[in-house]
Amino acid sequence: MLYFIIGLLSGIISGMGIGGGTILIPALVLFSPLSQQQSQGINLVVFIPAAISALIIHHKNKNIEYKMTLPIILAGVIGAIGGSLLAVYIPPDFLKKLFGIFLFIVGLIEFFSKTK
């Protein structure tokens, strides 16, 4: 039941465009025997159906600027390959700390940013 609740919260956050990994990865690391790398791998697999359903809804609502997608997709693929190769070689405890620092910085930016 715990994993269902984690998945549900992660899916809701993903659908909002925030990124379900902000919920899923820390929850899996804290509440399961999985390592940081395994949790990140699971996040990538879980992201696919959540992204497809969110993409359909955003397409229907005309929220996508298709001219911008190709450069972003190409850069994202390159970054994903590089990041996953790097993550394999980083010790799990250090990777966990880096991920925590990243989430903290993103949280600070969001907290102090001015909305339009």
N, C-alpha and C positions, 0 to 999 in steps of 0.2 A: 504494500500500500504506500510505503514511503517513496519508492521509486516512481509510482504513478503520480503522486503529488508533485514530486520534483519535475517530472516530465511535463505535467500540466502547466505549472508555473513557467517553466522554460519555454513551452510552446506559446503561451500568452505573450511573454516578453518578446519572443522572436517575431510573432505576428505584428507587434507594434513597431518593429524595426529597430529595437534597441539591441538585440543580440541575446539569444537564449543562453549562450555560453556564460554570461555573467552570473546566471543562476545555476546552470547545470554543472559546470566544471567544479566550482567550489563545493557544491552539494555532494557530488560524487566523491571528491577527495575526502570530505569530512565524514560522510555517512556510509561509505562503502570501502572495501579493501583495495580499491583500484589506485594505481599510481597517477601522478599528474599527467604523464604521457598517455596512459590508457584513457583517462577522463577526457583529454583533449581529442583523442581519436574518436571516442564515442560521440562527443559533441559534433564532430564533423559529419558523422553518419546521420545523427538525429536532425541535423540542420537541413538536410536535403528535402524531406517531405514538408517540413515547416516552411522552408523557403519557397517551395513550389506553390503551396496553398496561399502564402502571402503574396507571391507574384501574381497569381490569378486575380486576387481581390484588388491589388493595386493597379493592375492592367485595366480591370473593369472600371475603376474609378479615375482612370486617366492620370495617374500619379507618376508615370514613368517618362523620363526624357530619354528616348531611345538613341538620340545622337551621342549621348554621353556614355552609353553602356559599353561599347567595344573597347575604348581605352581603359576603362575601369576594370572590365573583365580580364583583359590581357595583363594589366599590372597586378590584379588580384591572383591570377594563376601563377605568375612568376613569384610573387610574394609568398603564396601558399607552399609552393615547392621548396623555396629557400627556407621558409620558416619551419616546415616539417623536417627537412634535413637537419637543420640546426637543433630542433627540439629533441631529436633522437640522441644527440651527443651531449646534451646538457644534463647533469645529474638531477633526478626528480626533485630533491629538496630545494635546490637552487632555482629550478624552473618554477616551482610553486611560489617561491618568494618573488621572482620576477613577475609572475602573473598577478600576484597580490599588489605589488607596487604599481603595475599597469592599471589595475582596476581602481586603485586609490587615486592615481593621477587623473584618470578619466572622470571619476566622481567629483574631484575638486573642480575640474574644468566645467563640468555640467552645473555644479552648485553655484559657481561664481560667474557663469556666463550670463550675459544679458540677453533676454529673448526679445524678438521683434514684435 
